[in-house]
Every structure is written in structure tokens, then in C-alpha cells.
Amino acid sequence: MRWIISLFFLGILQWYSYQAIKTIVFSRWILFAYILLIILVMGNLLFHTLILERTTATEPRLMYAIGFFITLFIFQALVTIILLGEDVLRIPQGIYGYFTKMPGQTQFLPERRKIISQIAVSLATIPFVSLLYGMYRGKYNYKVFSYELEYEDLPDTFDGFKITQISDIHSGSFDNQTKVQYGVELVNAQKSDLILFTGDLVNNRAEEVHPWIETFKKIYAKHGVYSILGNHDYGDYMRWENSKAKKNNMEALYSAQKKMGWDLLLNESRFIEKEGQRLAIIGVENWGSGFKKAGDLDRALESVSAGDFKILMSHDPSHWEAQVLPHPFNIHLTLSGHTHGMQFGIEIPGWIKWSPVKWRYKQWAGIYEQSKQRLNVNRGFGYLAYPGRVGMWPEISVITLRKAKTSI
């Protein structure tokens, strides 16, 4: 039944978008080209999802198949919405004309107005072009987001301590070695004291990161690189031959992170020490509302004292309000990712920050603060499903810790 409803819905989109193109162009060749485009996009998606074996090599191609489908779908959906609005007027006019038998009426419905179809296609072309741009340019348009955060209880020796956060690499989606290398160089160019990765190194399989180990191995900071797992790192979104194969995949992911020189924290903590003072770096496994809940905050804090300055890595930002804020320990800064900013939105600093993901996550991009505790949600370094980014560019977060000056 679900397939029947989906096919019926897609059929409506095809019909209305065809009607709009037909009303505007009056050319058989353009209509033929449009129909051919639909067949190619739909056929490509079906081929990659139902026929072609899903492997590390074919993963980027699948992403493009999904991306082309989404791009065409959004175009057709906008056209359909506008033409449906026109039909709200056309249908009553047709019914009235049928019963009054208006002179000269040769068809039940009045002809579509060309201007309405032109408006529909013109408006729908904006996201169509934007999504294509996001696929070919936007997904590697790395941006550095810099923040200075003041804390009264920050240890003196850590005043000016710089942290770079990256998240959601999704290495199985990458298709351009040069661009990814540039992103890594941009990370290192921040010359941070510490680098923290907040999960989702792969889409499903550990082998996805193997071609990129040497690239990510170059990421360096004086006090090291620490990481955690995201929901995609567990391999839960694919079928495995048996439980042993899934376990082996997990072990391979641990091994890959070790080869890159990253210290993976699995519900545990480490300390960064300077001149007899320290910061606690805490890492939990994934804990998310509606997702895997393997994170154990209490266990991760076992060796941490209440007086330590604490930085928590937790992949899913929903963990912050659910468990971090209510915790007896004051966790000064939590770093998350997961949302990707939905890879689509509008962001003008100081004016607007919007993405459809805000309807799913209360905290979805940037800095948030409650009860003197802060959360940074990184927009992600990579991409997933739709192989692009529009407005929500791939992010490198740079956070500088400052000792708050106390007034006398």
C-alpha cells in the first residue's frame, strides 16, 4: 500500500510538471528532453538502490543518484503546489461552465494560463540550480566558525587555549581527494592546541575510511586529536552476514582511528595538563533521542572530579538537555554534531539562521547556553544522502577559551 501511495504521489508530480513545461514551451523536442530527464533520474536511482551492489566504491555514485532525484523532486513539488493553486480556480470555473453551458465553451476546464506556469517553473528553478550547485561546489566549501568563550573557573594556564572541532566526516561519501586534503589543511591552519572529532567517521563500513587514513593522519595538534563515535559508526544501518561480521567491522573502525593517531574515547576521559593545572576531556558513545543510546555519562566521568574544567564530546545534541544539563557535575562545554544543519538552509550572520532541521532539533547549529553551560553543534565536515550543501556549508569550529575577568 505504501508503494502504491508513493507511486501515485510521484505520478501527480510528473503530470503537473509536464503540464507546466508543455504550457510554456510548445516544443516536442523540449518535452521529449524533459521526459527523458525524468526517465534517466528515476532509472539511475532504481539501478543504484535495487540492482547495483552497495560497496565502498559505489557509495558516492549512490549519493549522486539520490541527489539528482532530490533536485528533480523539489523542482516538481514546487511546480505542482503552484499549479494546484491554479486548479482551485479552474475546476469551479469548469463545473460552472458545464452546468450553465456557456456559449463557445469547447472544453470542460479553462486552459492553463501561461503566466502561472512561467511563475511556477521560474520559482522552482531557484532551488533546482541551488541544489545542483551544492552537489558540485557547495559540499567542499569549507568554512571556519570562530568563537571565544569566557569562563570564570577556567584554569589560568588555559586562558587562550584553542580547540578545533570537526564532526560528521562521513568518509564513504567523498569523491574528491584534492578538496578533502584542502579541508584537512584548513583544519591544521588554525594551529589549535587540541583537535576534537565528534563522531560519524563513516556511513556504514569501516573500510570507507581506509582510502582516507593517510589524509586524516595529517591532522595535528600539540595536545593531540581525540574522537568519539557517532550513530553511523556502529554499522547499524545495513545488513551483516552475522554478528561476527558486524563486530569485526567495529574492530576495524577502532584500528583505523588508531592508525590515524586519534585517541578514541568510549565512555571515558583524558586530561590535558599545563603547569600543574588540567582540563578534563570526556567522550561518550552515541546517545541520541530516537537513536542508539550507548553513551554512559556517569561512567565517562568516573575519573573526573567536580572541580575539574570539563569539555564533553557527545555526538547527538539532544543528549545535552536530556542528560548533560541535569547532571550534578557542571559540564562547562559540550561539543556535538549529527544534524549537518540538514545540509540545507539560509544563514546570514546577525540576520537569519534557518534550516528545516530546526523542526527536529532544538539545538542544531552553533553555540547555545543554559545555566552557564554551553553547547556547540558543528554543522559537519562531510555530507550524507544528498551529496551536497546549500547554505549550510561544511564547518570547522574553532573555540578559544578565555578566563573571564572578575570585577573588583
C-alpha positions as CSV (number, residue, x, y, z in Angstrom):
1,M,0.0,0.0,0.0
2,R,2.9,2.4,0.9
3,W,4.4,1.8,-2.6
4,I,1.1,2.4,-4.3
5,I,0.6,5.8,-2.4
6,S,4.2,6.8,-3.2
7,L,3.9,5.9,-6.9
8,F,0.5,7.8,-7.1
9,F,2.1,10.9,-5.5
10,L,5.1,10.7,-7.8
11,G,2.7,10.4,-10.8
12,I,0.9,13.6,-9.7
13,L,4.3,15.4,-9.6
14,Q,5.2,14.2,-13.1
15,W,1.9,15.1,-14.6
16,Y,1.8,18.7,-13.2
17,S,5.4,19.5,-14.0
18,Y,4.8,18.1,-17.6
19,Q,1.8,20.4,-17.9
20,A,3.8,23.4,-16.8
21,I,6.6,22.7,-19.3
22,K,4.1,22.0,-22.1
23,T,2.2,25.2,-21.4
24,I,5.4,27.3,-21.7
25,V,7.4,25.8,-24.5
26,F,5.1,24.3,-27.1
27,S,8.1,22.2,-28.4
28,R,8.0,18.5,-28.8
29,W,11.8,18.3,-28.5
30,I,11.9,20.1,-25.2
31,L,9.0,18.0,-23.9
32,F,10.9,14.8,-25.1
33,A,14.1,16.0,-23.3
34,Y,12.2,16.6,-20.1
35,I,10.6,13.2,-20.2
36,L,14.0,11.6,-20.9
37,L,15.4,13.5,-17.9
38,I,12.8,12.0,-15.7
39,I,13.4,8.5,-17.0
40,L,17.2,8.9,-16.5
41,V,16.9,10.3,-13.0
42,M,14.4,7.7,-11.8
43,G,16.1,4.8,-13.6
44,N,19.5,5.8,-12.2
45,L,18.1,5.8,-8.6
46,L,16.3,2.5,-9.0
47,F,19.5,0.9,-10.5
48,H,21.7,2.1,-7.6
49,T,19.2,1.1,-4.9
50,L,17.7,-2.1,-6.2
51,I,20.2,-3.6,-8.6
52,L,23.7,-2.4,-8.1
53,E,25.6,-4.0,-5.1
54,R,26.3,-1.3,-2.5
55,T,30.0,-1.2,-1.9
56,T,32.6,1.4,-0.8
57,A,33.3,2.1,-4.5
58,T,29.7,2.6,-5.5
59,E,28.7,4.7,-2.4
60,P,29.5,8.1,-3.9
61,R,27.6,7.1,-7.1
62,L,24.5,6.2,-5.0
63,M,24.8,9.6,-3.3
64,Y,24.7,11.3,-6.7
65,A,21.7,9.2,-7.7
66,I,19.9,10.4,-4.6
67,G,21.0,13.9,-5.1
68,F,19.6,14.1,-8.7
69,F,16.3,12.6,-7.5
70,I,16.0,15.1,-4.7
71,T,16.8,18.0,-7.0
72,L,14.2,17.0,-9.6
73,F,11.7,16.1,-6.8
74,I,11.9,19.6,-5.2
75,F,11.5,21.2,-8.7
76,Q,8.4,19.2,-9.5
77,A,6.9,19.6,-6.0
78,L,7.1,23.4,-6.2
79,V,5.6,23.5,-9.7
80,T,2.8,21.1,-8.5
81,I,1.9,23.3,-5.5
82,I,1.6,26.4,-7.6
83,L,-0.4,24.7,-10.4
84,L,-2.7,23.0,-7.8
85,G,-3.4,26.6,-6.6
86,E,-4.4,27.5,-10.1
87,D,-6.7,24.4,-10.3
88,V,-8.5,25.6,-7.2
89,L,-9.9,28.2,-9.5
90,R,-10.0,26.3,-12.8
91,I,-12.1,23.4,-11.5
92,P,-15.0,25.5,-10.1
93,Q,-15.0,27.5,-13.4
94,G,-15.2,24.3,-15.3
95,I,-18.1,23.0,-13.2
96,Y,-20.0,26.3,-13.5
97,G,-19.5,26.4,-17.3
98,Y,-20.6,22.8,-17.7
99,F,-24.0,23.4,-16.0
100,T,-24.6,26.8,-17.5
101,K,-23.4,25.7,-20.9
102,M,-21.6,28.9,-21.6
103,P,-21.6,29.8,-25.4
104,G,-18.4,28.9,-27.2
105,Q,-17.1,26.6,-24.4
106,T,-15.2,23.7,-26.1
107,Q,-13.6,22.0,-23.1
108,F,-14.6,21.3,-19.5
109,L,-11.7,23.1,-17.9
110,P,-10.4,26.6,-18.9
111,E,-6.9,26.5,-20.5
112,R,-3.9,26.9,-18.1
113,R,-2.6,30.5,-18.0
114,K,0.9,30.6,-19.4
115,I,1.9,33.2,-16.8
116,I,1.1,30.9,-13.9
117,S,3.2,28.1,-15.4
118,Q,6.0,30.6,-16.1
119,I,6.0,31.7,-12.5
120,A,5.9,28.1,-11.2
121,V,8.9,27.0,-13.3
122,S,10.8,30.2,-12.6
123,L,10.4,29.8,-8.8
124,A,11.2,26.1,-8.9
125,T,14.3,26.7,-10.9
126,I,15.9,28.6,-8.0
127,P,16.2,25.5,-5.7
128,F,16.9,23.3,-8.7
129,V,20.0,25.3,-9.6
130,S,21.0,25.8,-5.9
131,L,20.9,22.0,-5.3
132,L,23.0,21.3,-8.3
133,Y,25.5,24.0,-7.2
134,G,25.5,22.3,-3.7
135,M,26.4,19.0,-5.3
136,Y,29.3,20.2,-7.4
137,R,30.7,23.1,-5.3
138,G,28.9,23.6,-2.0
139,K,29.8,20.3,-0.4
140,Y,33.5,21.2,-0.2
141,N,33.0,24.9,0.5
142,Y,34.7,24.6,4.0
143,K,34.0,27.5,6.4
144,V,35.8,28.3,9.7
145,F,33.4,29.3,12.5
146,S,35.3,31.0,15.4
147,Y,34.1,31.6,18.9
148,E,35.6,33.0,22.1
149,L,34.0,31.6,25.3
150,E,34.7,33.1,28.7
151,Y,34.6,31.1,31.9
152,E,35.2,32.3,35.5
153,D,36.6,29.0,36.6
154,L,38.8,28.3,33.7
155,P,42.3,27.4,35.0
156,D,44.7,30.3,34.4
157,T,47.2,28.4,32.3
158,F,44.4,27.6,29.8
159,D,43.5,31.2,29.1
160,G,43.7,31.5,25.3
161,F,43.7,27.7,24.8
162,K,42.4,27.0,21.3
163,I,40.2,23.9,20.3
164,T,39.3,22.9,16.8
165,Q,36.2,20.7,16.5
166,I,35.3,18.7,13.4
167,S,32.4,16.3,13.1
168,D,30.5,14.0,10.7
169,I,33.2,13.3,8.2
170,H,31.2,10.5,6.5
171,S,34.3,9.4,4.5
172,G,32.3,6.9,2.4
173,S,30.6,9.8,0.6
174,F,33.8,11.6,-0.5
175,D,34.7,11.7,-4.2
176,N,37.5,14.4,-4.4
177,Q,40.9,13.8,-2.8
178,T,42.1,17.3,-3.5
179,K,39.2,19.0,-1.9
180,V,39.3,16.8,1.2
181,Q,43.0,17.4,1.5
182,Y,42.3,21.2,1.4
183,G,39.8,20.7,4.2
184,V,42.4,18.9,6.3
185,E,45.0,21.7,5.6
186,L,42.4,24.3,6.7
187,V,42.0,22.4,10.0
188,N,45.8,22.4,10.6
189,A,46.0,26.1,9.6
190,Q,44.0,27.0,12.7
191,K,47.1,26.0,14.8
192,S,44.9,24.8,17.6
193,D,46.2,23.3,20.8
194,L,43.7,20.5,20.7
195,I,41.5,18.9,18.0
196,L,38.3,17.1,18.9
197,F,36.2,14.9,16.4
198,T,32.6,14.3,17.4
199,G,31.6,11.2,15.5
200,D,30.4,9.7,12.3
201,L,33.7,8.9,10.6
202,V,31.9,6.6,8.1
203,N,28.5,6.0,6.7
204,N,28.3,2.3,7.5
205,R,31.5,0.3,7.0
206,A,35.0,0.8,8.4
207,E,36.5,0.2,5.0
208,E,35.1,3.5,3.8
209,V,37.8,5.4,5.7
210,H,40.7,3.2,4.6
211,P,41.5,5.3,1.4
212,W,41.5,8.4,3.7
213,I,43.6,7.2,6.6
214,E,46.8,8.9,5.3
215,T,44.8,12.1,4.7
216,F,43.3,12.3,8.1
217,K,46.5,11.1,9.7
218,K,47.9,14.6,8.9
219,I,45.5,16.3,11.2
220,Y,47.7,17.5,14.1
221,A,47.5,19.5,17.3
222,K,50.1,20.0,20.1
223,H,47.9,18.2,22.7
224,G,46.6,15.6,20.4
225,V,43.4,14.5,18.5
226,Y,40.6,12.9,20.4
227,S,37.4,11.4,18.9
228,I,34.1,9.7,19.7
229,L,31.6,7.5,17.8
230,G,28.5,8.7,16.1
231,N,25.4,6.7,15.3
232,H,26.6,5.8,11.8
233,D,29.9,4.4,13.1
234,Y,28.2,1.3,14.6
235,G,27.1,-0.2,11.3
236,D,23.5,-0.4,12.4
237,Y,22.1,0.8,9.1
238,M,23.0,-2.2,7.0
239,R,22.6,-5.9,6.9
240,W,25.6,-8.0,8.0
241,E,26.1,-11.7,7.3
242,N,26.2,-12.4,11.0
243,S,27.0,-10.7,14.3
244,K,30.7,-11.6,14.0
245,A,31.0,-9.6,10.7
246,K,29.5,-6.6,12.4
247,K,31.8,-7.0,15.4
248,N,34.8,-7.3,13.0
249,N,33.7,-4.1,11.3
250,M,33.7,-2.3,14.7
251,E,37.2,-3.5,15.5
252,A,38.4,-2.4,12.1
253,L,37.0,1.1,12.8
254,Y,38.9,1.2,16.1
255,S,42.0,0.1,14.3
256,A,41.6,2.8,11.6
257,Q,41.3,5.6,14.2
258,K,44.4,4.3,15.9
259,K,46.3,4.3,12.6
260,M,45.3,8.0,12.2
261,G,46.7,8.8,15.6
262,W,43.3,9.6,17.0
263,D,42.5,8.8,20.7
264,L,39.0,7.3,20.6
265,L,37.1,7.8,23.9
266,L,34.5,5.2,24.6
267,N,32.6,6.5,27.7
268,E,35.9,7.6,29.2
269,S,38.0,10.7,29.8
270,R,41.5,12.1,29.4
271,F,43.3,15.1,31.0
272,I,45.3,17.9,29.3
273,E,47.8,19.2,31.8
274,K,49.7,22.5,31.8
275,E,51.8,23.8,34.6
276,G,50.1,21.7,37.2
277,Q,46.5,22.6,36.0
278,R,44.3,20.5,33.9
279,L,41.3,20.2,31.6
280,A,39.1,17.1,31.5
281,I,38.3,15.8,28.0
282,I,35.3,13.5,28.3
283,G,33.9,11.3,25.5
284,V,30.7,9.3,25.4
285,E,29.4,6.9,22.9
286,N,26.4,7.8,20.9
287,W,23.3,8.9,22.9
288,G,20.5,10.4,20.9
289,S,16.8,10.9,21.1
290,G,15.4,8.3,18.6
291,F,18.9,6.9,18.0
292,K,21.3,4.5,19.7
293,K,21.8,5.1,23.4
294,A,25.2,3.6,24.1
295,G,26.5,6.7,25.9
296,D,27.2,6.4,29.6
297,L,27.9,9.8,31.0
298,D,28.5,8.6,34.6
299,R,31.0,6.0,33.5
300,A,32.8,8.6,31.4
301,L,33.1,10.9,34.4
302,E,34.4,8.2,36.8
303,S,37.9,9.7,37.0
304,V,36.8,13.3,36.8
305,S,36.3,15.5,39.9
306,A,33.6,18.0,40.4
307,G,36.1,20.9,40.4
308,D,37.7,20.0,37.0
309,F,37.0,22.2,34.0
310,K,35.1,19.8,31.7
311,I,34.8,19.5,28.0
312,L,32.4,16.8,26.8
313,M,32.2,15.2,23.3
314,S,28.7,13.8,22.6
315,H,27.7,13.2,19.0
316,D,23.9,14.0,19.3
317,P,22.9,17.4,20.6
318,S,19.7,16.0,22.1
319,H,21.9,14.5,24.8
320,W,22.7,17.9,26.2
321,E,19.2,18.8,27.5
322,A,18.3,15.2,28.3
323,Q,21.3,14.2,30.5
324,V,24.1,16.8,30.5
325,L,22.3,19.8,31.9
326,P,20.6,17.9,34.6
327,H,23.8,16.1,35.7
328,P,25.1,17.0,39.2
329,F,28.5,17.9,37.6
330,N,28.8,21.2,35.9
331,I,29.9,20.4,32.4
332,H,31.3,23.6,31.0
333,L,31.3,22.9,27.3
334,T,29.7,20.1,25.2
335,L,30.6,19.6,21.6
336,S,28.2,17.8,19.3
337,G,27.4,17.3,15.6
338,H,24.9,14.9,14.0
339,T,22.4,17.4,12.5
340,H,24.6,18.6,9.5
341,G,22.3,21.7,9.6
342,M,20.4,19.4,7.3
343,Q,23.0,20.4,4.6
344,F,20.4,23.0,3.5
345,G,19.4,26.4,4.9
346,I,19.8,30.1,4.9
347,E,22.4,31.8,7.1
348,I,23.3,35.5,7.2
349,P,25.3,36.3,10.3
350,G,23.5,38.7,12.5
351,W,20.3,38.4,10.5
352,I,19.0,34.9,9.9
353,K,19.9,31.3,10.7
354,W,17.3,28.8,9.4
355,S,17.1,25.2,8.3
356,P,14.3,22.7,8.2
357,V,16.3,20.7,10.8
358,K,15.1,23.1,13.4
359,W,11.8,21.3,13.5
360,R,13.6,18.1,14.6
361,Y,16.3,19.5,16.9
362,K,16.1,22.4,19.3
363,Q,19.9,22.9,19.1
364,W,21.1,22.3,15.6
365,A,24.0,24.6,14.7
366,G,26.3,27.0,16.6
367,I,26.6,28.0,20.2
368,Y,23.8,27.5,22.8
369,E,23.9,28.4,26.5
370,Q,21.9,27.4,29.6
371,S,22.8,27.7,33.3
372,K,26.3,28.8,32.4
373,Q,26.8,25.6,30.4
374,R,27.5,25.8,26.7
375,L,26.9,23.6,23.7
376,N,28.4,23.9,20.2
377,V,26.7,22.0,17.4
378,N,29.1,21.6,14.5
379,R,27.4,21.6,11.0
380,G,29.7,18.7,9.8
381,F,32.8,18.3,7.7
382,G,31.2,15.9,5.2
383,Y,27.8,15.0,3.8
384,L,25.3,12.1,3.6
385,A,22.5,11.0,1.3
386,Y,22.2,14.3,-0.6
387,P,25.8,14.8,-1.9
388,G,25.9,18.5,-1.4
389,R,25.4,21.5,0.8
390,V,23.4,24.7,0.2
391,G,23.7,27.5,2.7
392,M,24.8,25.1,5.5
393,W,28.5,24.8,4.5
394,P,30.9,22.2,5.8
395,E,32.3,23.5,9.1
396,I,35.5,23.7,11.1
397,S,34.7,25.1,14.6
398,V,37.5,27.0,16.4
399,I,36.8,27.7,20.0
400,T,39.2,29.8,22.1
401,L,38.8,29.5,25.9
402,R,39.2,32.7,27.9
403,K,39.5,33.4,31.6
404,A,36.7,35.8,32.5
405,K,37.9,38.9,34.1
406,T,36.4,39.4,37.6
407,S,35.3,42.9,38.5
408,I,36.7,44.4,41.7
